[in-house]
Amino acid sequence: MAQNLWHSVGKRKTAIARVWMKPGTGAIIINDKPIEVYMTRESGLEVIKQPLELTETAGKYDISVNVRGGGVLGQAGAIRHGISHALIT
């Protein structure tokens, strides 16, 4: 299972996101909460899901994120950066 788990770190200003990604059903958990509960802004949801939509991998990976620092959109940008980096690896 270790070979099917990717870890990366994304940063944006003062926000830092640690991202773990594995094959799954598309669930995104941020700080132990579903994405819709944690990220209430629609623009933040779009920013986070952007790399998955661009690479046509939405719904193919389960993603778990720990994020700290910054504001709502800064955290969304850090998560996007972390997901993008995990997709590349």
C-alpha positions as CSV (number, residue, x, y, z in Angstrom):
1,M,0.0,0.0,0.0
2,A,2.9,2.3,0.6
3,Q,3.6,2.6,-3.1
4,N,0.0,3.9,-3.7
5,L,0.2,6.7,-1.2
6,W,1.6,10.1,-2.2
7,H,2.6,12.9,0.2
8,S,3.4,16.5,-0.7
9,V,3.5,20.0,0.8
10,G,2.0,23.1,-0.7
11,K,2.6,26.7,0.4
12,R,0.9,30.0,-0.3
13,K,2.0,33.1,1.6
14,T,1.8,32.0,5.3
15,A,-0.5,28.9,4.7
16,I,1.1,25.5,4.6
17,A,-0.8,22.4,3.5
18,R,0.3,18.8,3.9
19,V,-1.4,16.6,1.4
20,W,-1.8,12.8,1.3
21,M,-3.3,11.2,-1.8
22,K,-4.2,7.6,-2.6
23,P,-6.4,5.9,-5.2
24,G,-10.1,6.0,-4.1
25,T,-13.5,7.5,-4.7
26,G,-12.8,11.2,-4.7
27,A,-13.3,12.1,-1.0
28,I,-11.4,15.2,0.0
29,I,-10.9,15.7,3.8
30,I,-9.4,18.9,5.1
31,N,-8.4,19.1,8.8
32,D,-10.7,16.0,9.6
33,K,-13.7,17.6,7.9
34,P,-15.3,17.1,4.5
35,I,-14.3,19.7,1.9
36,E,-17.8,21.2,1.8
37,V,-17.9,21.7,5.6
38,Y,-14.3,23.2,5.9
39,M,-14.3,25.3,2.7
40,T,-17.5,27.3,2.6
41,R,-16.5,29.7,-0.2
42,E,-17.3,28.5,-3.7
43,S,-14.2,30.2,-5.0
44,G,-12.1,28.2,-2.5
45,L,-13.7,24.9,-3.7
46,E,-13.0,25.8,-7.3
47,V,-9.3,26.6,-6.5
48,I,-8.8,23.3,-4.7
49,K,-10.5,21.1,-7.3
50,Q,-8.8,22.9,-10.3
51,P,-5.7,20.6,-10.6
52,L,-8.0,17.5,-10.5
53,E,-10.3,18.8,-13.2
54,L,-7.4,19.9,-15.4
55,T,-5.8,16.5,-15.3
56,E,-9.1,14.7,-15.5
57,T,-8.5,12.8,-12.3
58,A,-11.4,14.1,-10.3
59,G,-13.1,11.2,-8.4
60,K,-10.1,8.9,-8.8
61,Y,-8.2,9.8,-5.6
62,D,-9.0,10.2,-1.9
63,I,-7.2,13.2,-0.5
64,S,-6.5,14.0,3.1
65,V,-5.1,17.5,4.0
66,N,-3.7,19.2,7.1
67,V,-3.5,22.9,6.6
68,R,-2.5,25.8,8.9
69,G,-1.9,29.5,8.7
70,G,-3.1,32.2,6.3
71,G,-6.7,33.0,5.3
72,V,-9.4,31.0,3.6
73,L,-8.1,31.6,0.0
74,G,-4.5,31.3,1.0
75,Q,-5.2,27.9,2.5
76,A,-7.1,27.0,-0.7
77,G,-4.1,28.0,-2.8
78,A,-1.7,26.0,-0.6
79,I,-4.0,22.9,-0.9
80,R,-4.1,23.4,-4.7
81,H,-0.3,23.6,-4.8
82,G,0.0,20.4,-2.7
83,I,-2.4,18.5,-4.8
84,S,-0.7,19.6,-8.0
85,H,2.7,18.5,-6.7
86,A,1.3,15.1,-5.6
87,L,-0.3,14.6,-9.1
88,I,3.1,15.3,-10.7
89,T,4.8,12.7,-8.6
